[in-house]
Each structure stands twice: as structure tokens, then as C-alpha cells.
Amino acid sequence: MSKFKKKKSGDLPAISTASLPDIVFMLLFFFMVATVMRDTTLKVKNDLPFADQVEKLDKKDLIMYIYAGKPSDRFQSTFGKEARIQLNDKFADVSDIQAFIEAERASKREELVPYLTTALKVDKDVNMGIVGDIKTELRKVNALKINYTTRNGDISQNKD
Amino acid sequence: MAKRAAPEVNAGSMADIAFLLLIFFLVTTTIETDTGLSRKLPPIDDSQVEPPVIKQKNIFTVLINKNDQLLVEDELMELKDLRKAAVEFLDNGGGAGEDACGYCKGKKDPKSSDNPDKAIISLKNERETSYAMYISVQNELVAAYNELRNRRAQELFGRPFHEMELAYDDSRSPEFKSEKLKEKIEKIKLEYPQKLSEVQ
């Protein structure tokens, strides 16, 4: 009789999870490769405006970033609420831009210097005064290629 | 003594470790979106050469005041009408003789611009203007140029201008860096040059 009983057990065979780590590792490697670690910590509010006639910026290594905006909440006690410029990891003054551009140029290979672009990552609540100052400084050091970094979207989202 | 087999290491927690790492990378990943409006600043000009005289009718002045209001050609305008006004100005083609514009479809108003090559948009802002408004205006003006270029490219080559530029820059497309396409792009750019000047 026991011969028949054995066959009757209707349990589903356990699914082997031995390949689960492989799948997870595959995903892991994908994200490890795709990750770009931010090399600067933002100290300013950086809510970019929207535009829909945008061009893509490739060649990440040929871009110099200049950030501007109000200091973030935790810096407001020391730096106030007035819009500031951030270069690399530090708050900077308009007069520091020239030195910053020169340093960036010196760190690149000489033949690539003419292709350097300055990306202006400016918060949308900032006044044009500070942007105008940045542009004047850039003209003084002959860094004429600029890009106003924006998010892709309709400009009606800029109002609020 | 009989050889004892090494005890097997339990690999059951491997998945947990991998998940932990996976979640870390998922959280830190920022697929960076670097898109924007590219512009070229004018070089500082300290030479004493007199700037050429430009006829008033060939200049389209746009002023953004500190309350983010638009003053276009000395009249108040809403942002949504700016693109159309700019297209009308650029595409006017009111010139005669040497300055005539064969491909313009505008009203040929003698009081507006002669041809797209002569037409200059002059953008002026105040220090208190908000950056968001400035970008919106820049975007609309670039859009006006793009609209005209697309229209012209469609007429000449049966495809929009932005698609031609994409095909030129995309390494996967058959026309990547092709000389022929470059010629076409240059032709369109010559017919509708972007002359956007900013008053300092």
C-alpha cells in the first residue's frame, strides 16, 4: 500500500533560488557601471528652469560647472539668503571665476582647451544680476562657449 | 586518517549581500541630464573701430524689466506671443534689390527687417530680472529660429533641421559626420543665421 501513497503527495517541488545571486549581481554590475558619482556637493539650491529647445551636452570631461543660487537651508545661518556662486565645493565670489577657469584649463590637455564649455547651473529664482556678472567674468578670460543648463520641459512650468 | 571533506560554505546569504549593494547603487545613481541652451558670448572688444551702423528696422528689441514684463519693439507683450512676433520679424524679407530674400514667406513689410541675414534680435534685461524669465525668453527666441530653419529644411531636403543635426551627431546613423549632410546644414544656417545680441 505504501507504494501508492508515495505518488500521491502533490507538493510542488521547491524552486531553486541558486541563480538568484547571479541575477542580482548582474543588476548590481549594471548600476555600478552606470553610476556617475557626483563630484561636487551642492551647497546652493539648484532648481533649474525648464526649456524645450535644448541641446545635449556630451563630452562630460570638457565641461566646467558654475553653480549659482541661494545657499541651502543648512548654510543659510552662515552665508545668508542672498544668491551665491559655487565653484567646485566652495562658495565663491565673482572675482574667483577667472582663477577657476584658468585652473580648469590648466588641468586639461592643451589641444582640448578651445573645446571647453562652461555650463551655468543657475537656480530659477536667481536674479539676472549675478548671471550677468558671471558672464562678464567669463568674457574677460575668453571662455565664450556657455550653456545654460536647463531641464527639458515646457516653459510654462517656469512660472510660480 | 581518512581525509575529511571541507564543509561547504552556505551561500544562501549571498543574495542578501548582493541586494544590499544593489540598493546602495540604485539610490546613489543619478542619471545625469545635462541639456541646455548653448550660447556664445561676444568677445570683449576694445578696438576703436566704429561699429557698423545698423538700420533701426533691422533690429528687434526685446526688453525684460525687473517685474518680468516683456517690452518688444516698445510695446508690452505676453510671453506666448513672442515666438510668433520673432518669426514674423525674421521672416519678413522686406528688402529690395540686393537685400531681397527669395525664400522668405513674411509680409514683405518695408518697415520691418530686410532679410534674415540682416535681422538682429537684441535682448536686454535688468539686474532684477528673474533667471527663469530670462531662460523662457531665450527659449522662445531660439524656438523662432528653429521653426524657420525646420521649415526651410523641410522645403529643400524634405526633413526637419533638428533631425538633420541629430543624424550628423549620432554615431549610429549612416550619415554620421557626412560631408554632404554638413553642407546642407551649413546652407540652412547661412540662410537663417542666429543673430541674437545681448546688451550688456
Interface residues (C-beta under 8 A of the other chain):
Chain A: T17 A18 L20 P21 V24 F25 L27 L28 F31 M32 A34 T35 V36 M37 R38 P49 F50 A51 D52 Q53 V54 E55 K56 L57 K60 I63 T117 A119 V122 D123 K124 D125 V126 N127 M128 G129 V131 G132 K135 T136 L138 R139 K140 N142 L144 K145 I146 N147 Y148 T149 T150 R151 N152 I155 N158 K159
Chain B: A11 M14 A15 A18 F19 L21 L22 F25 L26 T28 T29 T30 I31 E32 T33 D34 T35 G36 L37 S38 R39 K40 L41 P42 P43 I44 I64 L79 N125 E126 R127 E128 T129 S130 Y131 A132 M133 Y134 I135 S136 Q138 N139 E140 V142 A143 N146 Q200
